[in-house]
Amino acid sequence: MTNGTGHTGTIRRTVSTLVGVIAATTLLAGCGPDGSGPAAGGSPSPTPTPKEALLAAVPDGTEGAFRFTGKDSSSDISGVVDPAAKGMDLTAAYKDPEHGFTTRMSFLLVKEQLWLKVKFTGTEGLTGLPKLPNRWMELDRAKLTDRETAPTYEGADVGNAGPIIEAATSVEAKDGQTYTGVVDLTKGQAGEAVGEEEVAALGAAAGQVPFTAVVGPDGNLASLTLAIPAAGKAKAWTYLVKYAEYGKAPKLAAPTGSAAQKAPKVAYDMLNS
């Protein structure tokens, strides 16, 4: 493979996909006054409903650092969220369907500072890939063409469980830890959380999407799973959020020494293409 325009386009699509996926996880975080619960107004019920109990389990930033795993229609993402540091360490991987190589992109956010790390694998026989250092590259947001695509910390619920549960039209507590119900993805911000194009493709089925949620023994949300049905030519898929190791995951800090450097021009060229 050469440095032709087809290859450049492939890299651009890869980077665009990964940045979009990671940025989307922070788009809706912080909905409601504490990033998880229902909007203010009215008195809380003496005995919480199943929906209220489930919303109360969504992370609000008081639980300490925890691990996060997410899956949508096209990508997987994982990492650590550290509310005390207003930080995230998120990684997504994307395999190019045409040429077979995989791009693994990580963002590290600590307060307002942002770093990027990119690794290509399965590149045997390929040329033209940008040469990037194998360390954290500190990004200057002012040098990014589309600054809104760069992650910012807007709340602990990076998987957007809160907005999705808010849109539930029915919630049933199966036991002390398992909840099932139905979500109307056309309500509130649930559609943005899952993906507006995907929700639009569902048509009327978007109003009746089944979900299962599990709350851990510590009272914190462990997982939320949406069973997205097939629609038209699109196959059925799963929207998954997992939170784990509350208060036990490693705390995040700015990388120092040889672990980091200023991002080179080629990194900005790749992100701004």
C-alpha positions as CSV (number, residue, x, y, z in Angstrom):
1,M,0.0,0.0,0.0
2,T,1.2,3.5,-0.9
3,N,0.8,7.0,0.3
4,G,-2.1,7.5,-2.1
5,T,-5.2,9.6,-1.3
6,G,-7.2,6.5,-0.5
7,H,-4.9,5.7,2.4
8,T,-5.1,9.3,3.7
9,G,-8.9,9.1,3.6
10,T,-8.8,5.9,5.5
11,I,-6.8,7.5,8.3
12,R,-9.2,10.4,8.4
13,R,-12.2,8.2,8.7
14,T,-10.5,6.2,11.5
15,V,-9.5,9.2,13.5
16,S,-12.9,10.8,13.0
17,T,-14.7,7.7,14.2
18,L,-12.6,7.3,17.3
19,V,-12.7,10.9,18.3
20,G,-16.5,11.0,17.8
21,V,-17.1,7.9,19.9
22,I,-15.0,9.2,22.8
23,A,-16.4,12.7,22.7
24,A,-19.9,11.3,22.7
25,T,-19.4,9.7,26.0
26,T,-19.0,13.1,27.7
27,L,-21.8,14.9,25.7
28,L,-24.6,14.2,28.1
29,A,-22.7,13.6,31.3
30,G,-24.0,15.8,34.1
31,C,-27.6,15.8,33.1
32,G,-29.7,16.8,36.1
33,P,-28.4,18.6,39.1
34,D,-26.0,15.9,40.2
35,G,-25.2,14.3,36.9
36,S,-27.5,11.3,37.6
37,G,-30.7,11.9,39.3
38,P,-34.0,13.4,38.0
39,A,-34.3,17.2,37.6
40,A,-35.0,19.2,40.7
41,G,-38.6,19.9,41.7
42,G,-41.1,18.3,44.0
43,S,-40.6,16.3,47.1
44,P,-39.0,12.9,47.0
45,S,-41.2,9.9,47.7
46,P,-40.9,8.4,51.2
47,T,-40.4,5.0,49.5
48,P,-38.5,5.4,46.2
49,T,-40.0,3.8,43.1
50,P,-37.9,1.3,41.2
51,K,-37.0,4.0,38.7
52,E,-36.0,6.4,41.5
53,A,-33.9,3.7,43.2
54,L,-32.2,2.9,39.9
55,L,-31.4,6.6,39.2
56,A,-30.0,6.9,42.7
57,A,-27.5,4.2,41.8
58,V,-26.0,6.1,38.8
59,P,-22.5,7.5,39.7
60,D,-22.6,11.2,40.7
61,G,-18.9,11.7,41.5
62,T,-19.0,10.8,45.2
63,E,-17.9,7.2,44.8
64,G,-14.2,7.7,44.0
65,A,-12.4,6.6,40.9
66,F,-14.0,3.7,39.0
67,R,-13.6,1.7,35.8
68,F,-15.9,2.1,32.8
69,T,-16.7,0.0,29.8
70,G,-19.0,0.9,27.0
71,K,-20.3,-0.5,23.7
72,D,-22.5,1.0,21.0
73,S,-23.4,0.1,17.4
74,S,-19.9,0.3,16.1
75,S,-17.3,0.7,18.8
76,D,-16.0,-0.4,22.2
77,I,-14.6,2.0,24.8
78,S,-13.0,1.4,28.2
79,G,-11.1,3.3,30.9
80,V,-11.1,5.0,34.2
81,V,-13.1,7.9,35.6
82,D,-11.7,9.9,38.5
83,P,-14.2,12.6,39.7
84,A,-11.7,14.0,42.2
85,A,-9.3,14.8,39.4
86,K,-12.1,15.7,37.0
87,G,-10.4,13.2,34.9
88,M,-10.9,10.3,32.5
89,D,-8.6,7.8,30.8
90,L,-10.6,6.4,27.9
91,T,-9.4,4.1,25.1
92,A,-11.2,3.0,21.9
93,A,-10.1,0.7,19.1
94,Y,-11.2,0.7,15.5
95,K,-10.3,-1.9,12.9
96,D,-10.1,-0.6,9.3
97,P,-12.4,-2.9,7.3
98,E,-10.6,-2.4,4.1
99,H,-6.9,-2.7,5.1
100,G,-7.2,-4.7,8.3
101,F,-5.0,-2.5,10.6
102,T,-6.3,-1.4,14.0
103,T,-6.0,2.1,15.5
104,R,-6.1,2.2,19.3
105,M,-6.6,5.8,20.5
106,S,-6.5,6.9,24.1
107,F,-7.3,10.2,25.7
108,L,-6.2,11.2,29.2
109,L,-7.9,14.1,30.8
110,V,-6.9,15.6,34.1
111,K,-8.7,18.8,35.0
112,E,-8.3,21.0,31.9
113,Q,-5.2,19.2,30.6
114,L,-5.6,16.7,27.7
115,W,-3.2,14.1,26.4
116,L,-3.5,11.7,23.4
117,K,-1.8,8.4,22.7
118,V,-2.2,6.5,19.4
119,K,-1.0,3.0,18.5
120,F,-1.4,1.2,15.1
121,T,-1.3,-2.6,15.0
122,G,-1.6,-5.1,12.1
123,T,0.3,-2.7,9.8
124,E,2.6,-5.2,8.2
125,G,3.2,-4.2,4.6
126,L,1.5,-0.8,4.9
127,T,3.1,2.5,4.5
128,G,2.1,6.1,5.0
129,L,0.8,5.9,8.5
130,P,1.8,8.9,10.7
131,K,4.8,8.4,12.9
132,L,3.8,9.2,16.4
133,P,5.7,8.8,19.7
134,N,4.7,5.9,22.0
135,R,4.0,8.2,24.9
136,W,1.3,10.7,26.1
137,M,1.2,13.7,23.8
138,E,-0.1,16.8,25.5
139,L,-2.6,18.6,23.3
140,D,-3.2,22.4,23.0
141,R,-6.9,22.8,22.5
142,A,-6.3,26.1,20.7
143,K,-4.6,24.1,18.0
144,L,-7.6,21.8,17.3
145,T,-9.8,22.8,14.4
146,D,-12.9,21.3,16.1
147,R,-12.4,21.8,19.8
148,E,-15.8,20.4,20.7
149,T,-14.6,16.9,19.6
150,A,-11.9,16.9,22.4
151,P,-13.2,15.3,25.6
152,T,-14.0,17.5,28.6
153,Y,-15.1,16.3,32.0
154,E,-18.8,17.0,32.6
155,G,-19.7,14.4,35.2
156,A,-19.0,10.9,36.4
157,D,-21.8,9.2,34.4
158,V,-19.7,9.1,31.1
159,G,-21.8,6.2,29.8
160,N,-25.0,8.3,30.0
161,A,-26.9,5.8,32.0
162,G,-28.8,8.6,33.8
163,P,-30.4,10.2,30.7
164,I,-31.3,6.7,29.4
165,I,-33.0,5.7,32.6
166,E,-34.8,9.0,32.8
167,A,-36.5,8.1,29.5
168,A,-37.7,4.7,30.9
169,T,-41.5,4.4,30.7
170,S,-41.5,1.3,32.9
171,V,-39.1,0.0,35.5
172,E,-39.5,-3.2,37.5
173,A,-37.3,-4.3,40.3
174,K,-36.7,-8.1,39.9
175,D,-34.8,-8.3,43.2
176,G,-32.6,-6.1,45.2
177,Q,-30.1,-5.8,42.4
178,T,-31.7,-6.4,39.0
179,Y,-34.1,-4.1,37.2
180,T,-35.8,-4.5,33.9
181,G,-38.1,-2.2,31.8
182,V,-38.7,-0.3,28.7
183,V,-37.0,2.9,27.4
184,D,-38.5,5.5,25.0
185,L,-35.4,6.6,23.2
186,T,-37.3,9.6,21.6
187,K,-37.7,11.1,25.1
188,G,-35.3,13.7,26.7
189,Q,-31.7,13.1,25.8
190,A,-31.8,9.4,25.5
191,G,-31.5,9.5,21.7
192,E,-28.4,11.6,21.9
193,A,-26.9,9.1,24.4
194,V,-27.5,6.1,22.2
195,G,-27.0,7.8,18.8
196,E,-29.5,10.0,17.0
197,E,-29.0,8.3,13.6
198,E,-29.5,4.9,15.1
199,V,-32.6,5.9,17.0
200,A,-34.1,7.6,13.9
201,A,-33.6,4.4,12.0
202,L,-35.7,2.4,14.5
203,G,-38.8,4.3,13.7
204,A,-41.7,3.5,16.1
205,A,-39.6,0.8,17.7
206,A,-37.5,3.5,19.4
207,G,-40.3,4.0,21.9
208,Q,-40.2,0.4,23.2
209,V,-36.6,-0.6,23.7
210,P,-36.1,-3.2,26.5
211,F,-33.3,-2.7,29.1
212,T,-31.8,-4.6,32.0
213,A,-29.8,-2.9,34.8
214,V,-27.8,-4.4,37.6
215,V,-26.9,-2.6,40.9
216,G,-24.0,-3.9,42.8
217,P,-24.0,-4.9,46.5
218,D,-22.5,-1.4,47.2
219,G,-25.6,0.2,45.9
220,N,-23.9,1.6,42.8
221,L,-24.9,0.9,39.2
222,A,-22.9,-2.0,37.8
223,S,-24.4,-2.3,34.3
224,L,-27.0,-1.0,31.9
225,T,-27.9,-3.0,28.8
226,L,-30.2,-1.9,26.0
227,A,-31.3,-4.5,23.5
228,I,-31.6,-2.4,20.3
229,P,-33.8,-4.2,17.8
230,A,-33.1,-4.7,14.1
231,A,-34.4,-2.0,11.8
232,G,-34.4,-2.0,8.0
233,K,-31.0,-3.2,6.9
234,A,-29.5,-2.6,10.3
235,K,-28.9,-5.6,12.5
236,A,-29.9,-5.8,16.2
237,W,-27.2,-4.6,18.5
238,T,-26.5,-3.9,22.2
239,Y,-25.8,-0.6,24.0
240,L,-23.8,-1.5,27.1
241,V,-22.5,0.5,30.0
242,K,-20.5,-1.1,32.8
243,Y,-19.1,0.6,35.9
244,A,-16.9,-1.3,38.3
245,E,-14.3,-1.0,41.1
246,Y,-15.9,2.1,42.7
247,G,-13.3,3.7,44.9
248,K,-10.7,1.0,44.0
249,A,-9.7,2.0,40.5
250,P,-6.3,3.9,40.1
251,K,-6.5,7.6,40.6
252,L,-5.5,9.7,37.6
253,A,-2.6,12.2,37.5
254,A,-0.8,14.1,34.8
255,P,2.0,12.0,33.2
256,T,5.5,13.3,33.9
257,G,9.1,12.8,32.7
258,S,9.7,10.5,29.8
259,A,6.0,9.3,29.9
260,A,4.8,12.5,28.1
261,Q,5.8,15.2,25.7
262,K,4.1,18.1,23.8
263,A,2.1,16.8,20.8
264,P,4.1,17.1,17.5
265,K,2.6,18.7,14.4
266,V,1.7,15.4,12.9
267,A,-0.7,14.7,15.7
268,Y,-2.6,17.9,15.1
269,D,-2.5,17.2,11.3
270,M,-4.1,13.8,12.0
271,L,-6.8,15.2,14.3
272,N,-7.6,18.2,12.2
273,S,-7.8,16.4,8.9
